[in-house]
Amino acid sequence: MLEEMPEDLRQKMHLIEMSGDLNQAWDTWARIQPRLHLKKFILTKVSDSIYLIHIRKTVEVLKNNYLLFENLFGNGFSPEHVVYELQDAHSVFWEKLSQNHMALGLLYGFGKDNIEIFERNLASEVDPQFSTQERIDIFQATPNHFSIPIFVSRPNHPLIHTFENEKLEIVQRYKNKDMLTVSLKMLCD
């Protein structure tokens, strides 16, 4: 996907290199996932990416932005149905979605205004401002030490404060508790 991006866009991106064997971790997860009976979430692998999908919130985004998604993917789709298509590695809907930064930005929770900021930055020569300068590698992150999502934004945007507040809630939720136990409980409840 990176090779298909315009050179000017690639130069403005910040990539996080990941160490560790994600394929081995995913294979382990795939073996145990059927026994967990996830109700609120879908955890799935599409190509080389792993997605954790909050089903209700994803359906809300699809419904609230129905016209945008309909223009991208064609008319007459059901948000309640296509959210489950992510589990299908050959889903045309999710393949098209993964190639559209506006649609992905909405589903990642960055909001329409931040998507517009992102698009303006693509068109300008100015270096973009990001939600945070803190960039903690995913394999170095812990429930007490991690970055908020990194996205193009403007200083003091309300979404940055929302993510900072959510970070504090996460730290509290995991404080002095076993990470695996807390995470599995949240996934399975």
C-alpha contacts under 8 A as a table, 3 or more apart, distances in Angstrom:
res1	aa1	res2	aa2	distance
1	M	4	E	5.30
1	M	5	M	6.77
2	L	5	M	5.33
2	L	10	R	7.25
5	M	9	L	6.60
5	M	10	R	6.49
6	P	9	L	5.43
6	P	10	R	6.46
7	E	10	R	5.07
7	E	11	Q	6.26
8	D	11	Q	5.24
8	D	12	K	6.63
9	L	12	K	5.25
9	L	13	M	6.49
9	L	122	L	6.65
10	R	13	M	5.25
12	K	127	D	7.37
12	K	128	P	7.80
16	I	137	D	6.89
17	E	137	D	7.70
18	M	137	D	7.06
18	M	138	I	7.08
18	M	139	F	7.10
19	S	139	F	6.98
20	G	139	F	7.54
21	D	24	Q	5.50
21	D	25	A	6.50
22	L	25	A	4.98
22	L	26	W	5.91
23	N	26	W	4.99
23	N	27	D	6.09
24	Q	27	D	5.12
24	Q	28	T	6.38
25	A	28	T	5.21
25	A	29	W	6.29
26	W	29	W	4.95
26	W	30	A	6.02
26	W	45	K	7.91
27	D	30	A	5.06
27	D	31	R	6.40
28	T	31	R	5.32
28	T	32	I	6.67
29	W	32	I	5.35
29	W	33	Q	5.73
30	A	33	Q	5.37
30	A	34	P	7.52
31	R	34	P	7.12
32	I	35	R	5.73
32	I	36	L	7.09
33	Q	36	L	5.35
33	Q	37	H	7.35
33	Q	38	L	7.98
34	P	37	H	6.19
36	L	188	C	6.41
37	H	188	C	6.49
38	L	41	F	5.93
38	L	42	I	7.04
38	L	187	L	6.13
38	L	188	C	4.95
38	L	189	D	7.61
39	K	42	I	8.00
39	K	187	L	7.68
39	K	188	C	6.45
39	K	189	D	7.14
40	K	54	H	5.98
40	K	55	I	5.69
40	K	56	R	7.09
40	K	187	L	7.02
40	K	188	C	7.54
40	K	189	D	7.58
41	F	52	L	6.72
41	F	53	I	5.34
41	F	54	H	4.63
41	F	55	I	5.48
41	F	187	L	6.45
42	I	51	Y	7.69
42	I	52	L	5.76
42	I	53	I	4.94
42	I	54	H	6.65
42	I	55	I	6.85
42	I	84	Y	7.87
42	I	87	Q	7.69
43	L	50	I	7.19
43	L	51	Y	5.65
43	L	52	L	4.48
43	L	53	I	6.25
44	T	50	I	5.69
44	T	51	Y	5.40
44	T	52	L	6.68
44	T	86	L	7.23
44	T	87	Q	6.01
45	K	48	D	6.94
45	K	49	S	5.67
45	K	50	I	4.34
45	K	51	Y	6.20
45	K	87	Q	7.73
45	K	89	A	7.76
46	V	49	S	5.38
46	V	50	I	6.28
46	V	51	Y	7.58
46	V	86	L	7.72
46	V	89	A	5.78
47	S	89	A	7.57
53	I	58	T	6.94
54	H	57	K	5.56
54	H	58	T	6.02
55	I	58	T	5.23
55	I	59	V	6.19
55	I	83	V	6.76
56	R	59	V	5.22
56	R	60	E	6.26
57	K	60	E	4.98
57	K	61	V	6.30
58	T	61	V	5.16
58	T	62	L	6.23
58	T	83	V	6.95
58	T	107	L	6.48
59	V	62	L	5.07
59	V	63	K	6.08
59	V	79	P	5.33
59	V	80	E	5.88
59	V	83	V	6.66
60	E	63	K	5.08
60	E	64	N	5.90
61	V	64	N	5.09
61	V	65	N	6.00
61	V	106	L	6.99
61	V	107	L	6.49
62	L	65	N	5.31
62	L	66	Y	5.45
62	L	69	F	6.92
62	L	79	P	5.69
63	K	66	Y	4.84
63	K	79	P	6.32
65	N	68	L	5.54
65	N	69	F	6.45
66	Y	69	F	5.23
66	Y	70	E	5.83
67	L	70	E	4.92
67	L	71	N	6.03
68	L	71	N	5.22
68	L	72	L	6.39
68	L	103	A	7.90
69	F	72	L	5.03
69	F	73	F	5.98
69	F	74	G	7.77
69	F	103	A	7.18
70	E	73	F	5.21
70	E	74	G	4.94
70	E	75	N	5.07
70	E	76	G	7.27
70	E	77	F	7.16
71	N	74	G	5.69
71	N	75	N	7.12
72	L	96	K	7.74
72	L	97	L	7.95
73	F	93	F	6.44
73	F	96	K	7.22
74	G	77	F	7.35
77	F	81	H	7.83
77	F	82	V	7.27
78	S	81	H	5.19
78	S	82	V	6.13
79	P	82	V	5.33
79	P	83	V	6.19
80	E	83	V	5.92
80	E	84	Y	7.51
81	H	84	Y	5.77
81	H	85	E	6.93
82	V	85	E	4.85
82	V	86	L	7.21
82	V	93	F	7.27
83	V	86	L	6.02
84	Y	87	Q	5.94
84	Y	88	D	7.87
85	E	88	D	5.24
85	E	91	S	5.99
85	E	93	F	7.68
85	E	94	W	7.34
86	L	89	A	6.92
86	L	91	S	6.72
86	L	94	W	6.22
88	D	91	S	5.41
90	H	95	E	7.58
91	S	94	W	5.56
91	S	95	E	6.18
92	V	95	E	5.01
92	V	96	K	6.15
93	F	96	K	5.42
93	F	97	L	6.20
94	W	97	L	4.78
94	W	98	S	6.02
95	E	98	S	5.31
95	E	99	Q	6.85
96	K	99	Q	5.40
96	K	100	N	6.86
97	L	100	N	5.34
97	L	103	A	6.22
97	L	104	L	6.61
98	S	101	H	7.43
98	S	104	L	6.58
100	N	103	A	5.53
100	N	104	L	6.25
101	H	104	L	5.02
101	H	105	G	5.83
102	M	105	G	5.07
102	M	106	L	6.35
102	M	115	I	6.08
103	A	106	L	5.24
103	A	107	L	6.37
104	L	107	L	5.06
104	L	108	Y	5.94
105	G	108	Y	5.03
105	G	109	G	6.32
105	G	110	F	5.42
105	G	111	G	6.87
105	G	112	K	7.98
105	G	115	I	6.35
106	L	109	G	5.17
106	L	110	F	5.68
106	L	111	G	5.39
106	L	112	K	6.68
106	L	115	I	7.68
107	L	110	F	7.57
110	F	114	N	5.95
110	F	115	I	6.92
110	F	151	F	7.57
110	F	159	L	7.37
111	G	114	N	5.59
111	G	115	I	6.39
112	K	115	I	5.03
112	K	116	E	6.27
113	D	116	E	5.05
113	D	117	I	6.31
114	N	117	I	4.83
114	N	118	F	6.08
114	N	152	V	6.77
114	N	153	S	5.70
115	I	118	F	4.93
115	I	119	E	6.19
116	E	119	E	5.05
116	E	120	R	6.16
117	I	120	R	5.16
117	I	121	N	6.19
117	I	152	V	6.82
117	I	153	S	6.31
117	I	154	R	7.73
118	F	121	N	5.13
118	F	122	L	6.34
118	F	128	P	7.96
118	F	152	V	5.50
118	F	153	S	7.18
119	E	122	L	5.07
119	E	123	A	6.52
120	R	123	A	5.21
120	R	124	S	6.29
121	N	124	S	5.06
121	N	125	E	7.43
121	N	126	V	6.79
121	N	127	D	7.40
121	N	128	P	5.93
122	L	125	E	7.88
128	P	152	V	6.27
128	P	153	S	7.78
129	Q	152	V	5.72
129	Q	153	S	5.88
129	Q	154	R	6.22
129	Q	155	P	7.53
130	F	133	Q	6.92
130	F	150	I	6.32
130	F	151	F	5.38
130	F	152	V	4.45
130	F	153	S	5.30
130	F	154	R	7.13
131	S	148	I	7.88
131	S	149	P	7.34
131	S	150	I	5.49
131	S	151	F	5.49
131	S	152	V	6.19
131	S	153	S	5.57
131	S	154	R	7.30
131	S	155	P	7.36
131	S	160	I	6.02
132	T	135	R	7.65
132	T	147	S	7.76
132	T	148	I	7.17
132	T	149	P	7.91
132	T	150	I	6.12
132	T	151	F	7.96
134	E	147	S	5.89
135	R	146	F	7.94
135	R	147	S	5.90
135	R	150	I	7.90
136	I	140	Q	6.45
136	I	141	A	6.10
136	I	145	H	7.88
136	I	146	F	5.76
136	I	147	S	5.72
137	D	140	Q	5.16
137	D	141	A	6.20
138	I	141	A	5.14
138	I	146	F	7.82
141	A	144	N	7.84
141	A	145	H	5.51
141	A	146	F	4.90
141	A	147	S	7.94
142	T	145	H	4.94
142	T	146	F	6.12
143	P	146	F	6.82
143	P	170	I	6.92
143	P	171	V	5.78
143	P	174	Y	6.18
143	P	175	K	7.83
143	P	179	M	7.25
144	N	170	I	7.96
144	N	171	V	5.16
144	N	174	Y	7.67
144	N	175	K	7.52
147	S	150	I	7.62
148	I	163	F	6.03
148	I	164	E	6.59
148	I	167	K	6.78
149	P	163	F	7.45
153	S	157	H	6.91
154	R	157	H	5.74
156	N	160	I	6.65
156	N	161	H	7.27
157	H	160	I	5.50
157	H	161	H	6.99
158	P	161	H	5.14
158	P	162	T	6.27
159	L	162	T	4.85
159	L	163	F	6.21
160	I	163	F	5.19
160	I	164	E	6.14
161	H	164	E	4.94
161	H	165	N	6.10
162	T	165	N	5.16
162	T	166	E	6.19
163	F	166	E	4.95
163	F	167	K	6.07
164	E	167	K	5.00
164	E	168	L	6.46
165	N	168	L	5.13
165	N	169	E	6.38
166	E	169	E	4.96
166	E	170	I	6.19
167	K	170	I	5.07
167	K	171	V	6.24
168	L	171	V	5.12
168	L	172	Q	6.28
169	E	172	Q	5.12
169	E	173	R	6.08
170	I	173	R	4.98
170	I	174	Y	6.29
171	V	174	Y	5.45
171	V	175	K	5.89
172	Q	175	K	5.08
173	R	182	V	7.98
174	Y	177	K	5.29
174	Y	178	D	7.17
174	Y	179	M	6.36
174	Y	182	V	6.86
177	K	181	T	7.88
177	K	182	V	7.13
178	D	181	T	5.44
178	D	182	V	6.27
179	M	182	V	5.32
179	M	183	S	5.97
180	L	183	S	5.14
180	L	184	L	6.00
181	T	184	L	5.33
181	T	185	K	6.09
182	V	185	K	5.16
182	V	186	M	6.29
183	S	186	M	5.22
183	S	187	L	6.22
184	L	187	L	5.00
184	L	188	C	5.99
185	K	188	C	5.23
185	K	189	D	5.87
186	M	189	D	5.52
